[in-house]
Amino acid sequence: MNSEQAGHGQTQLLFQNVSERRLTLEDVFQRMQAFMHKDPKGVYRFVVGTDCQANARSTTFVTGIVIHRLGRGAWACYRKTVVPTRIYSIGQKLSMETSMSQETVAEFGTARLLALEDIVLPYVYQGASFSAFVDIDAGTDEFHNKTAPFVAEMVSRVESMGLTARVKPEAVIASSYANRYTKSRSRSRIKGG
C-alpha cells in the first residue's frame, strides 16, 4: 500500500492536511493530544473513515483520521492511496475502504487510543468523554444504497477490533471528509491491482 520505508525496514503510513504534509501516526497522535489538552473537559470522538473514487484507469482511496470535539471544532488529516486500476465492484471497493480504515486504526494502536482517553478521564463526572469509531461509507437502506448488502459484514469486521462502526448517515468522516479528497489528483500510488 501507499507506505514509505522508515528506518530498519518498517513501513510507515503518512498523512497530510491543509497545513502539514508527511505526518507520521506519532505526529498525528501528538497533534490530537495537543488539541484535546486545550479542553480536556470536552466530548471527543476519534473517527477513522475511508472513501474511494474510481477513475478511468485508477481508483483513489482517501482515509481520514479525525479527533472531533463536539460543538467545538476538530483536528483532521488524511492519507491518499491510488490503486492503478479501476475497481468496478461495489463490494470490493467497500471491502478495501474498510480494510484501509482498519489498518489505520491498528497502526495507530490501542496504547495511543488509551492515552487520548486518559486526557478526559479526570473530567468524566463533569461531562467529558472519549469514544472511537470507524465510519463505513455504506447505508442500510436497500432501496437507496447499493452498499446495503455488505453492511453487516463490514460492521462485523470493525466490531471484531473492539470498535464501534458507523454507517450512513452518521458516517460523516467517510462520506464527507474523506470524500472531499478523493476527487483531487495525487502522486501516491500502490502496486498491483
Long-range contacts (C-beta under 8 A, 24 or more apart in sequence): 1-81, 1-100, 1-103, 1-190, 2-79, 2-80, 2-81, 2-82, 2-188, 2-189, 2-190, 13-79, 13-103, 13-104, 13-107, 14-79, 15-65, 15-77, 15-78, 15-79, 16-77, 16-78, 16-79, 16-80, 17-76, 17-77, 17-78, 20-77, 23-77, 25-107, 25-108, 25-109, 25-112, 28-65, 28-77, 28-108, 29-108, 29-112, 29-115, 29-116, 31-75, 31-77, 32-67, 32-75, 32-116, 33-115, 33-116, 33-119, 35-67, 35-69, 35-75, 36-67, 36-69, 36-116, 36-119, 36-120, 37-119, 39-69, 39-72, 40-119, 40-120, 40-122, 40-123, 40-128, 41-120, 41-123, 41-126, 41-127, 41-128, 42-69, 42-70, 42-72, 42-120, 42-128, 43-69, 43-70, 43-71, 43-127, 43-128, 43-129, 44-68, 44-69, 44-70, 44-116, 44-120, 44-128, 44-129, 44-130, 44-131, 45-70, 45-130, 45-131, 45-132, 45-133, 46-113, 46-116, 46-130, 46-131, 46-132, 46-133, 47-132, 47-133, 47-134, 47-135, 47-166, 47-173, 48-101, 48-104, 48-105, 48-108, 48-133, 48-134, 48-135, 48-173, 49-101, 49-134, 49-135, 49-136, 49-137, 49-171, 49-172, 49-173, 49-174, 49-175, 49-177, 49-178, 50-96, 50-97, 50-98, 50-100, 50-101, 50-104, 50-137, 50-174, 50-178, 51-97, 51-137, 51-174, 51-175, 51-178, 51-179, 51-182, 52-87, 52-93, 52-96, 52-97, 52-137, 52-182, 53-179, 53-182, 53-183, 54-86, 54-87, 54-88, 54-93, 55-86, 56-86, 57-84, 57-85, 57-86, 58-82, 58-83, 58-84, 58-85, 58-86, 59-83, 59-85, 59-86, 59-87, 59-93, 60-182, 60-186, 61-96, 61-97, 61-100, 61-182, 62-178, 62-179, 62-181, 62-182, 63-100, 63-101, 63-104, 63-178, 64-173, 64-174, 64-177, 64-178, 64-181, 65-104, 65-108, 66-173, 66-177, 67-116, 76-177, 78-177, 78-178, 78-181, 79-104, 79-188, 80-181, 80-182, 80-186, 80-188, 81-188, 81-189, 81-190, 82-186, 82-188, 82-189, 82-190, 83-190, 83-192, 83-193, 84-189, 84-190, 84-191, 84-193, 85-193, 90-146, 90-147, 90-150, 91-149, 91-150, 94-136, 94-137, 94-138, 94-147, 94-150, 94-154, 95-150, 95-154, 97-136, 97-137, 97-174, 98-134, 98-136, 98-154, 98-157, 98-158, 101-134, 101-135, 101-136, 101-158, 101-174, 102-134, 102-157, 102-158, 102-161, 105-132, 105-134, 105-161, 105-163, 106-161, 131-164, 132-163, 132-164, 133-163, 133-164, 133-165, 133-166, 133-173, 134-158, 134-161, 134-163, 134-164, 134-165, 134-166, 135-165, 135-166, 135-167, 135-170, 135-171, 135-172, 135-173, 135-174, 135-175, 136-165, 136-166, 136-167, 136-171, 136-174, 137-168, 137-171, 137-174, 137-175, 137-178, 137-179, 138-167, 138-168, 138-171, 139-167, 139-168, 139-169, 140-167, 140-168
